[in-house]
Each structure stands twice: as structure tokens, then as C-alpha cells.
Amino acid sequence: MNAPARPDKLIRGATGDWEIVIGLEIHAQVTSQAKLFSGAATAFGGEPNSHVSLVDAAMPGMLPVINAECVRQAVLTGLGLNAQIHLRSVFDRKNYFYPDLPQGYQISQYKSPVVGEGEVIVDLPDGESITVGIERLHLEQDAGKSVHDQHPTLSYVDLNRSGVALMEIVSKPDLRSSEQAKAFVTKLRSILRYLGTCDGDMEKGSLRADVNVSVRRPGEPLGTRCEIKNVNSIRFIGQAIEHEARRQVDIIEDGGTIVQETRLFDPNKGETRAMRSKEEAHDYRYFPDPDLLPLELTPDYVEDLRGQLPELPDDKKARFVRELGLSVYDADVLVAERANAAFFEAVLVKQDGSPRDAKAAANWVINELTGRLNKEGRDIAASPVSAAQLGTLLDLIGEGTISGKIAKDLFEILWSEGGDPRELVEARGLKQVTDVGAIEKVIAEIVAANPDKAAQAKEKPAMIGWFVGQVMKASGGKANPQAVNDLLKRKLGIAD
């Protein structure tokens, strides 16, 4: 378990400081074409009850059959979390009544999950790193959905989601602030996307969190926790933790006690509210599902999957820093999303297989491309500028064909119109001016028009920057900046 929170992470109460203790249960929908125990489709957005088999609807006599792909994805995820893989696991029935649970029980795993303890290393914005323990990962089927806003007096049930495979990833209570919790979910989602085992789309509900929050005096035993159910946004996770922790502190300091219960977060009001008293494991009357044999895996099966692991974010980040010379910050930004890292690596390689300058490529991908995508609310898959186009733009800068300023103008053209960067430079007269005579002529005119500034520049060489700006402006950004700098120093008599 991590060390107690630093003093700046504690909550200030009327009677002293309090520490927040947070554990998360992440429900991640498995990437699979079929459900966990039936062949029905898992596609999002179908007409209500259009993706429902007889098994999902719990028709009499229907028996579940395990989907091997879902098992594979769960084991792959466990390996990606540096977790123990249990070669023998058991599916249990978790008994409770809900209108959108036709069986009257959920098939889940209780005492014998497929994946045991693991860990996730989380880098925080302030430079701190924490290790968050993973308690377990188990497979279970999702419930359906109750719809309450389609009729004034009736509720409807949509079973499209019923039976969809979920991985429940349970963290240890190692988190001590809302910022840590948000960073953990962000990192976990990134790992799942790298593995391809969950798309991580929180808006569609394929990744959601149950957030367990308690408070205590620093160094004291754990307090009574409340569970905030089905939070489907990283921002909301942070808000729910902040509100719930403050609520608990206020109750305790007023002489009350915390009741263990399940709560909901209302994003419109920014507060949690009671939903029901918290169930304990014995309330669900778990027992092994009699229709399913224990799930038994071989060591060779697990090792084969280990060999299929992709390069995960931490390893990719370390390689970018070690081999490409990128800063830790730039590497962190690039590896956060698998698609962004892949785009960057595509920009790095020329058609002949030789490498481009990694720092220049990172700068353009992070600042120009990703900045513009974020501004327009697109992801990198929808980028109007391809990796090949951006790579050619970098080549044109490196060759001295265009200046940095012209490169930004060219990027705008590529973004809005597309086309081949080299052809555009030729057709639109964007080539950098390297003709020394032409640049000298512009310099002579600007120096002659500003004799006072020329005299100042001889005394204070830093003033040369003003002249560089004027020459670049006069040339429409086409003059070679290095040539301009060298020629100005010569003209003004400034030594290097």
C-alpha cells in the first residue's frame, strides 16, 4: 500500500486534517463480437431488444456457453497489469432481483477469479509516481437497461446489454486524492486500449467506475466507506470523490457516523445522494454456477498470450526517452493514447526507412497537430493531415526548402485543402529565399531606415532580434532565418 497522503493532499476540517482513502471498481466492457455466454451481438446503439438471444432473455432450458475470446481478453488484460493469472477459476451465481436481470442472478466470479493481484504505475501531473495495487480482475455478464423516460407511468426494459462481457478490475485502497484517482483511471484506460481488450469509451458506458470513498485521521484505521455507483466520466469521478469526502468529514465532525451505503453522483448538482444500503457478499448468496464447469487454463496458453502482448505505455515511454532523446513530458503525452503514439512513430520513418528527427516530429505532433485536433474536438484517427504529409513537411524544413513560419502556413493548407506538400510548395511559391543577394538587399533597406536601432544593436547585440523579425516580415517569412541572422551580424559589425 502507498504511504499516507502528503500534508497538501489532506482535507482541512473544523477539528483538524483528514485523509481520503479511495478504491475503485472499474467495469470494462470486453472487446468481443459476441456476449460472454451467448452468440448475440454486442454492437452499441441497436434498436431496443434487437441483440438478445434466448440465453440473454433467460428462456427456460437455455444453457450458457463460455465465449473463449472473452477469456483470452481477460487473461491478456491481467498480463498487461502485471497480475497473477489463475489457471483455475470458477463462475458463480450472484443472486439479486432487478427488472433488467431476467435470470434473477448475474453470472460472475467471486472467490476464484481468473486474474489475481497486479499493479499499475501512475505518473501524476506534479511529477510524483504512485503504484496502485490491483486486487483482482474477474469476468461477469452485464445486466440490461431499465428505461424510465419513455412513458408517464411505465418503465421499459432493453436487454441488448444483458449478457455482454465485463471485466471488473478492483483496485486496492491505495489512492489518496481525486487527482490520483483520475490519473489511475486514465492510465488504466490507456493500458486497456493498448491491449485492445476494451475501447474505453466512457460516453457509451463501456468503461465505468464504482468509487469507494472513506475518510480517516492520518495514521488511523480505515473508516466506513460509501460506494458511488456507475460514474461514467473521469471528471465526474474527481467531483464525486471531492463531494463525498467533504460530506463524510462534515458528518463526523458534527458528531454523526457514516453509514455504509451505495450512493449515486448527480453531475448537475455536483453531489452524491443515497441510493440503498450497501449489500455485503452474503446478501448475494453466491454459489458456483451448476451450468458451467470451472475454467481451466494451461501454462502454455498463458505464456502464448504473454508473447502476444504489445509494447505497453510505460515501456514505450521509456524507449522514447532512452532511444529517441525525448523529454519525459513529451514521451508521456505521446504514449497516453495508442493511436497518437502510432501516428508519431509513422511520422518518424521516411519512405526509404531512414529516421527523421524525433524531437522535431514530437514537437509538431504534440503542439501543432494534437493542439488543432483538441481545438476541433477530433481524435487523431480523424486528422485531415496524414503522418506521411506531416513527415514530408518536416523534410522540407530540414532541407531548408521552407522556413518554420512557412511550415505553419503549409500545415494550414494541408489541414483545410490536403494535397502533396512538395507540390504545394512549388505551386504556391512557398520556397525559402536562400539567395544571399536578395536577403542583403532587404537588410540594407531596413538598416538604412532605422539608423538609431542599428546603433543600439551594435551596443546591445540582443537587439538584432528586432531586425531579424523585420527582415522575415518583409520577405513574407520566406527568408532563411539563419542566413538572415548571419548577414545582419556582418552588416552591423556584431561579432559571433
Secondary structure, DSSP 4 states (H G I P E B T S, - for coil): -PPPPPGGGSEEETTEEEEEEEEEEEEEE---SB-SSS--B--TTPSTTSS--TTTTT-TT------HHHHHHHHHHHHHTT--B-SEE--EEEE---TT-TTSEEEE-SSS-SB--EEEEEE-TTS-EEEEEEEEEEEEE---EEE-SSSSS--EEE-TTTT-EEEEEEE-S-B-SHHHHHHHHHHHHHHHHHHTS----TTTTSEEEEEEEEEE-TTSPP---EEEEEE--HHHHHHHHHHHHHHHHHHHHTT--PPPEEEEEETTTTEEEEEEEPPPGGGGT-EE-TTSPPEE--HHHHHHHHTTPPPPHHHHHHHHHHHH---HHHHHHHHSSHHHHHHHHHHHB-TTSPBPPHHHHHHIIIIIIIHHHHHTT--GGG-SS-HHHHHHHHHHHHTTSS-HHHHHHHHHHHHHH---HHHHHHHTT-PPB--HHHHHHHHHHHHHH-HHHHHHHHH-GGGHHHHHHHHHHHTTT-B-HHHHHHHHHHHHT---
